[in-house]
Amino acid sequence: MSQSVSHAQKYNFPVFTKEMIATHTVLIPGMLPIHFSLLRSALNGLGYHAEILSDTSQDVIETGLRYVNNDICYPALLAIGQLIHALESGKYDLEHTALMLSQTGGGCRASNYIYLLRKALEKAGLEHIPVISMNVMGMEDQSGFKMNISMMRRLLAACVYGDELMYLTNKIRPYEMTQGSAEQLAQSWLAKLDDIFMKGKAQAFSTMKKLMPKIAQEFASLPTQAADKIKVGIVGEIYIKYSALGNNNLEAFLQKQNCEYMLPGLMNFLMYCVDTFITDYKLYGGKKLTYAANKTAFVYLQYLEKILHDALNGTPLKAPATYTETKAMAKGIIGYGNNMGEGWLLTAEMLELAQSGYKNIICAQPFGCLPNHIAGRGMVNKIKQIAVDANIMPLDFDASASRVNQENRIKLMLATAEK
């Protein structure tokens, strides 16, 4: 077979072409509401017609169970279930619809979600629908979607703005004088940023340096009141800790329990992914060009992080620990070569949250996720030797897990915190 034959042609699946950019709606499974709203804006600013799915009903889970083996990773079942449920809803023209999933390319089972999705589409009689792989590894060749520098800058900008809005909303919401004011301000900024992304200006450093301090100052200016709240940190596998579908609307439940909760930002995970390539090169060797490219990418991410932290530190709210500071907390506790899945970052984030005052920590993970059970559940005792008053509860999520049981366990954790 000629080397010019594309990956799609070789394996005989439909390709997302340049012409489809103008004619197709691209469906993306939801995860982080704020970040993915900005992700949609970034893609639409490039000419795509992206739509983020938000259905978290039991029907989505049942659809996933029909088309994905229950033994596979729970996030795969949910993401694929959400996509196929949308296709079967009758809301979309199936001749002009495409799907998008991220693909890491690492050893985690998440690298296989694309293939599981195509298998599920075939089973559902929808194999003609193109699937786009969002990855930076060059894993699939589809002419209608190229992860070039311009696109990456826009998507990273969406992550940075998303981290800021998520952090500020979570900081202000528990203490706001007017209920809903933090959420209303966040939605207002999402609308403004959508317009700026559509104009192609959001990713410029000058725009970020202008807008991000303004966002922080507006949140800091919202009227708040002093109150005694239980502080809860949420960590775990990236999909389960962020996705309301994956964690049974955990954030909404904690809001009803009158808690202040905090999630580490998405930038932490992106920097960890790039840093993993650098660490692997130092430990095991590899291509110098790949090492140099990731070093350059890491410097870029650090600069974005600095813009964010400068904006937050210009207010009384203050920024969380930097990625470098968080990484240092894991030194001597867990090896940096332990970087499968969330790896050492999961341990480090628990230590950072405990140090920041979020001593009650929910470690949300899919049932059977080996990296999270090692670097999460498996590190609890070690973390408690350092953060002696940490109250850590690993919590498994699965299609068969009882929501009532999960919520009762959280209530027990909060009762322990009150004592």
For each residue, the residues with C-beta under 8 A, 3 or more apart:
1: 5 10
2: 5
3:
4:
5: 1 2 9 10
6: 9 10 15 141 142
7: 10 11 139 140 141
8: 11 12 13 14 15 140 141 142
9: 5 6 12 15
10: 1 5 6 7
11: 7 8
12: 8 9
13: 8 118 127 130 131
14: 8 127 128 129 130 131
15: 6 8 9 130 142 143 144
16: 20 24 98 130 131 132 142 143 144 145
17: 20 142 143 144
18: 21 143 144
19: 22 23 144
20: 16 17 23 24 96 98 130 144
21: 18 24 47 48 144
22: 19 47
23: 19 20 96
24: 16 20 21 49 96 97 98 130
25: 49 50 51 92 93 96 97 98
26: 43 48 49 50 51 97 98 99 100 132
27: 51 53 83 86 87 92 97 98 99 100
28: 36 39 40 50 51 52 53 99 100 101
29: 53 78 79 82 83 101
30: 33 36 52 53 54 82 243 244 245
31: 35 36 238 239 242 243 246
32: 35 36 162 166 242 243 266
33: 30 36 37 54 244
34: 37 38 162 165 166 169 186 190
35: 31 32 38 39 158 159 162 163 166 266
36: 28 30 31 32 33 39 40 52 162
37: 33 34 40 41 52 162 190 194
38: 34 35 41 42 157 158 159 161 162 190 193 194 197
39: 28 35 36 42 43 50 52 155 158 162
40: 28 36 37 43 44 50 51 52
41: 37 38 44 45 158 193 194 197 198 202
42: 38 39 45 46 151 154 155 157 158 197 202 203
43: 26 39 40 46 48 50 154
44: 40 41 47 48 49 50 197 198
45: 41 42 154 197 198 199 200 202
46: 42 43 150 151 154
47: 21 22 44
48: 21 26 43 44
49: 24 25 26 44
50: 25 26 28 39 40 43 44 100
51: 25 26 27 28 40
52: 28 30 36 37 39 40
53: 27 28 29 30 82 83 86
54: 30 33
55: 59 60 82 85 86 245
56: 60 244 245 249
57: 60 61
58: 61 62
59: 55 62 63 85
60: 55 56 57 63 64 78 81 82 85 245
61: 57 58 64 65 77 78 81 245 399
62: 58 59 65 66 81
63: 59 60 66 67 81 82 84 85 88
64: 60 61 67 68 77 78 80 81 82 84 85 399
65: 61 62 68 70 77 81 399
66: 62 63 81
67: 63 64 80 81 84 120 123 124
68: 64 65 72 76 77 80 81 116 120
69: 72
70: 65 77 399 400
71: 368
72: 68 69 76 77 109 116
73: 76 77 109 110 113 366 368 369
74: 77 78 240 246 366 367 368 369 397 398 399
75: 78 79 110 113 237 239 240 243 246 366
76: 68 72 73 79 80 109 110 112 113 116
77: 61 64 65 68 70 72 73 74 80 81 399
78: 29 60 61 64 74 75 81 82 239 243 245 246
79: 29 75 76 82 83 101 113 117 239
80: 64 67 68 76 77 83 84 113 116 117 120
81: 60 61 62 63 64 65 66 67 68 77 78 84 85
82: 29 30 53 55 60 63 64 78 79 85 86 245
83: 27 29 53 79 80 86 87 99 101 117
84: 63 64 67 80 81 87 88 120 121 124 126
85: 55 59 60 63 64 81 82 88 89
86: 27 53 55 82 83 89 91 92
87: 27 83 84 92 94 97 124 126 129
88: 63 84 85 124
89: 85 86 92
90:
91: 86
92: 25 27 86 87 89 96 97
93: 25 96 97
94: 87 97 126 128 129
95: 128
96: 20 23 24 25 92 93
97: 24 25 26 27 87 92 93 94 129
98: 16 20 24 25 26 27 129 130 131 132
99: 26 27 28 83 117 121 129 130 131 132
100: 26 27 28 50 131 132 133 134 145
101: 28 29 79 83 113 114 117 131 132 133 134
102: 110 113 133 134 135
103: 110 111 113 114 133 134 135 137 139 140
104: 108 110 111 135 273
105: 111 135 137 139
106: 110 111 276 340
107: 111 340
108: 104 111 340 341 371
109: 72 73 76 112 113
110: 73 75 76 102 103 104 106 113
111: 103 104 105 106 107 108
112: 76 109 115 116
113: 73 75 76 79 80 101 102 103 109 110 116 117
114: 101 103 117 118 131 133 140
115: 112 118 119
116: 68 72 76 80 112 113 119 120
117: 79 80 83 99 101 113 114 120 121 131
118: 13 114 115 121 122 127 131
119: 115 116 122 123
120: 67 68 80 84 116 117 123 124
121: 84 99 117 118 124 126 127 129 131
122: 118 119 125 126 127
123: 67 119 120
124: 67 84 87 88 120 121
125: 122
126: 84 87 94 121 122 129
127: 13 14 118 121 122
128: 14 94 95
129: 14 87 94 97 98 99 121 126
130: 13 14 15 16 20 24 98 99 142 144
131: 13 14 16 98 99 100 101 114 117 118 121
132: 16 26 98 99 100 101 142 144 145
133: 100 101 102 103 114 139 140 142 145
134: 100 101 102 103 145 147
135: 102 103 104 105 138 139 140 147
136: 147 152
137: 103 105
138: 135 141
139: 7 103 105 133 135
140: 7 8 103 114 133 135
141: 6 7 8 138
142: 6 8 15 16 17 130 132 133 145
143: 15 16 17 18 146
144: 15 16 17 18 19 20 21 130 132
145: 16 100 132 133 134 142
146: 143 151
147: 134 135 136 151 152
148: 151 152
149: 152 153
150: 46 153 154
151: 42 46 146 147 148 154 155
152: 136 147 148 149 155 156
153: 149 150 156 157 203
154: 42 43 45 46 150 151 157 158 197 200 202 203
155: 39 42 151 152 158 159
156: 152 153 159 160 203 270 300 301 304
157: 38 42 153 154 160 161 197 202 203 208 304
158: 35 38 39 41 42 154 155 161 162 197 202
159: 35 38 155 156 162 163 266 267 270
160: 156 157 163 164 208 212 267 304 305 307 308
161: 38 157 158 164 165 193 202 208 211 212 215
162: 32 34 35 36 37 38 39 158 159 165 166 266
163: 35 159 160 166 167 265 266 267 308
164: 160 161 167 168 212 215 216 308 311 312
165: 34 161 162 168 169 186 189 190 215
166: 32 34 35 162 163 169 170 263 265
167: 163 164 170 171 262 265 312 320
168: 164 165 171 172 182 186 215 216 219 312 317
169: 34 165 166 172 173 182 183 185 186 219
170: 166 167 173 260 261 262 263
171: 167 168 219 260 262 317
172: 168 169 175 176 181 182 219 222 224 317
173: 169 170 176 182 183 255
174: 227 229 258 259 260
175: 172 224 225 226 227 229 260
176: 172 173 179 180 181 182 222 223 224 225
177: 181 222 223 224 225
178: 181 222 223
179: 176
180: 176 183 184
181: 172 176 177 178 184 185 222 223
182: 168 169 172 173 176 185 186 219 222
183: 169 173 180 186 187
184: 180 181 187 188
185: 169 181 182 188 189 218 219 222
186: 34 165 168 169 182 183 189 190
187: 183 184 190 191
188: 184 185 191 192
189: 165 185 186 192 193 215 218
190: 34 37 38 165 186 187 193 194
191: 187 188 194 195
192: 188 189 195 196
193: 38 41 161 189 190 196 197 202 211
194: 37 38 41 190 191 197 198
195: 191 192 198 199
196: 192 193 199 201 202 207 211
197: 38 41 42 44 45 154 157 158 193 194 200 201 202
198: 41 44 45 194 195
199: 45 195 196 202
200: 45 154 197 203
201: 196 197 204 207
202: 41 42 45 154 157 158 161 193 196 197 199 207 208
203: 42 153 154 156 157 200 207 208
204: 201 207 208
205: 208 209 303 307
206: 209 210
207: 196 201 202 203 204 210 211
208: 157 160 161 202 203 204 205 211 212 304 307
209: 205 206 212 213 307
210: 206 207 213 214
211: 161 193 196 207 208 214 215
212: 160 161 164 208 209 215 216 307 308 311
213: 209 210 216 217 310 311 314
214: 210 211 217 218
215: 161 164 165 168 189 211 212 218 219 311
216: 164 168 212 213 219 220 311 312 314 315 317
217: 213 214 220 221 314 315
218: 185 189 214 215 221 222
219: 168 169 171 172 182 185 215 216 222 315 317
220: 216 217 315 316 317
221: 217 218
222: 172 176 177 178 181 182 185 218 219
223: 176 177 178 181
224: 172 175 176 177
225: 175 176 177
226: 175
227: 174 175
228:
229: 174 175 258 259 260
230: 257 258 259 260 360 414 417 418
231: 259 260 261 262 357 358 359 360
232: 254 259 260 261 262 358 360 361 362 414
233: 261 262 263 349 350 353 354 356 358 359 360 361 362
234: 241 250 251 261 262 263 361 362 364
235: 241 263 264 346 349 350 353 361 362 363 364 376
236: 240 241 342 346 362 363 364 365 372 376 395
237: 75 240 241 341 342 364 365 366 369 371 372
238: 31 241 242 269 342
239: 31 75 78 79 242 243 246 366
240: 74 75 236 237 243 246 247 364 365 366 397
241: 234 235 236 237 238 246 247 263 364
242: 31 32 238 239 246 263 266
243: 30 31 32 75 78 239 240 246 247
244: 30 33 56 247 248 249 250 251 252
245: 30 55 56 60 61 78 82
246: 31 74 75 78 239 240 241 242 243 364 366 397
247: 240 241 243 244 250 251 364 397
248: 244 253 397 403 406 407
249: 56 244 252 253
250: 234 244 247 253 254 362 364
251: 234 244 247 254 255 261
252: 244 249 255 256
253: 248 249 250 256 257 407 410
254: 232 250 251 257 259 261 410
255: 173 251 252 258 259 261
256: 252 253
257: 230 253 254 410 411 414
258: 174 229 230 255
259: 174 229 230 231 232 254 255 414
260: 170 171 174 175 229 230 231 232
261: 170 231 232 233 234 251 254 255 358
262: 167 170 171 231 232 233 234 320 353 356 358
263: 166 170 233 234 235 241 242
264: 235 268 269 320 326 349 352 353
265: 163 166 167 268 320
266: 32 35 159 162 163 242 269 270
267: 159 160 163 270 271 301 304 305 308 323
268: 264 265 271 272 323 326 345 349
269: 238 264 266 272 273 342 345
270: 156 159 266 267 273 274 301
271: 267 268 274 275 298 301 302 305 323
272: 268 269 275 276 323 339 342 343 345
273: 104 269 270 276 277
274: 270 271 277 278 294 297 298 301
275: 271 272 278 279 294 298 323 327
276: 106 272 273 279 280 339 343
277: 273 274 280 281 290 291 294
278: 274 275 281 282 291 294 295 298
279: 275 276 282 283 336 337 339
280: 276 277 283 284 286 337 339
281: 277 278 284 285 286 290 291 294
282: 278 279
283: 279 280 337
284: 280 281
285: 281
286: 280 281 290 291
287: 290 291
288: 291 292
289: 292 293
290: 277 281 286 287 293 294
291: 277 278 281 286 287 288 294 295
292: 288 289 295 296
293: 289 290 296 297
294: 274 275 277 278 281 290 291 297 298
295: 278 291 292 298 299
296: 292 293 299 300
297: 274 293 294 300 301
298: 271 274 275 278 294 295 301 302
299: 295 296 302 303
300: 156 296 297 303 304
301: 156 267 270 271 274 297 298 304 305 323
302: 271 298 299 305 306 323 324
303: 205 299 300 306 307
304: 156 157 160 208 267 300 301 307 308
305: 160 267 271 301 302 308 309 322 323
306: 302 303 309 310
307: 160 205 208 209 212 303 304 310 311
308: 160 163 164 212 267 304 305 311 312 319
309: 305 306 312 313 319 322
310: 213 306 307 313 314
311: 164 212 213 215 216 307 308 314 315
312: 164 167 168 216 308 309 315 317 318 319
313: 309 310 318 319
314: 213 216 217 310 311
315: 216 217 219 220 311 312 318
316: 220
317: 168 171 172 216 219 220 312
318: 312 313 315
319: 308 309 312 313 322
320: 167 262 264 265 352 356
321: 325 326 329 352 355 356
322: 305 309 319 325 326
323: 267 268 271 272 275 301 302 305 326 327
324: 302 327 328
325: 321 322 328 329 352
326: 264 268 321 322 323 329 330 345 348 349 351 352
327: 275 323 324 330 331 336 344 345 348
328: 324 325 331
329: 321 325 326 333 348 351 352 355
330: 326 327 333 334 336 344 345 347 348 351
331: 327 328
332:
333: 329 330 347 351 379 382 383 386
334: 330 338 344 347 348 375 379 382
335: 338 344
336: 279 327 330 339 344
337: 279 280 283
338: 334 335 343 344 374 375
339: 272 276 279 280 336 343 344 345
340: 106 107 108 343 370 371
341: 108 237 346 369 370 371 372 375
342: 236 237 238 269 272 345 346 371 372 375 376
343: 272 276 338 339 340 346 371 375
344: 327 330 334 335 336 338 339 347 348 375
345: 268 269 272 326 327 330 339 342 348 349 375
346: 235 236 341 342 343 349 350 363 371 372 375 376 379
347: 330 333 334 344 350 351 375 376 379 382 383
348: 326 327 329 330 334 344 345 351 352
349: 233 235 264 268 326 345 346 352 353
350: 233 235 346 347 353 354 361 363 376 379 383 387 390 392
351: 326 329 330 333 347 348 354 355 383 386 387
352: 264 320 321 325 326 329 348 349 355 356
353: 233 235 262 264 349 350 356 358 359 361
354: 233 350 351 358 359 361 383 387 389 390
355: 321 329 351 352 387
356: 233 262 320 321 352 353
357: 231
358: 231 232 233 261 262 353 354 361
359: 231 233 353 354 387 389 390 391 417
360: 230 231 232 233 391 393 413 414 417
361: 232 233 234 235 350 353 354 358 390 391 392 393
362: 232 233 234 235 236 250 393 395 410 413
363: 235 236 346 350 372 376 377 380 392 393 394 395
364: 234 235 236 237 240 241 246 247 250 395 397
365: 236 237 240 369 372 373 376 377 394 395 396 397
366: 73 74 75 237 239 240 246 369 372 396 397 398
367: 74 396 397 398 401
368: 71 73 74 373 398
369: 73 74 237 341 365 366 372 373
370: 340 341 373 374
371: 108 237 340 341 342 343 346 374 375
372: 236 237 341 342 346 363 365 366 369 375 376 377
373: 365 368 369 370 376 377 378 394
374: 338 370 371 377 378 379
375: 334 338 341 342 343 344 345 346 347 371 372 378 379
376: 235 236 342 346 347 350 363 365 372 373 379 380 394
377: 363 365 372 373 374 380 394
378: 373 374 375
379: 333 334 346 347 350 374 375 376 382 383
380: 363 376 377 383 384 392 394
381: 384 385
382: 333 334 347 379 385 386
383: 333 347 350 351 354 379 380 386 387 390 392
384: 380 381 387 388 390 392
385: 381 382 388
386: 333 351 382 383
387: 350 351 354 355 359 383 384 390
388: 384 385
389: 354 359
390: 350 354 359 361 383 384 387
391: 359 360 361 413 416 417
392: 350 361 363 380 383 384
393: 360 361 362 363 409 410 413
394: 363 365 373 376 377 380
395: 236 362 363 364 365 406 409 410
396: 365 366 367 401
397: 74 240 246 247 248 364 365 366 367 401 406
398: 74 366 367 368 401
399: 61 64 65 70 74 77
400: 70
401: 367 396 397 398 405 406
402: 405 406
403: 248 406 407
404: 407 408
405: 401 402 408 409
406: 248 395 397 401 402 403 409 410
407: 248 253 403 404 410 411
408: 404 405 411 412
409: 393 395 405 406 412 413
410: 253 254 257 362 393 395 406 407 413 414
411: 257 407 408 414 415
412: 408 409 415 416
413: 360 362 391 393 409 410 416 417
414: 230 232 257 259 360 410 411 417 418
415: 411 412 418 419
416: 391 412 413 419
417: 230 359 360 391 413 414
418: 230 414 415
419: 415 416
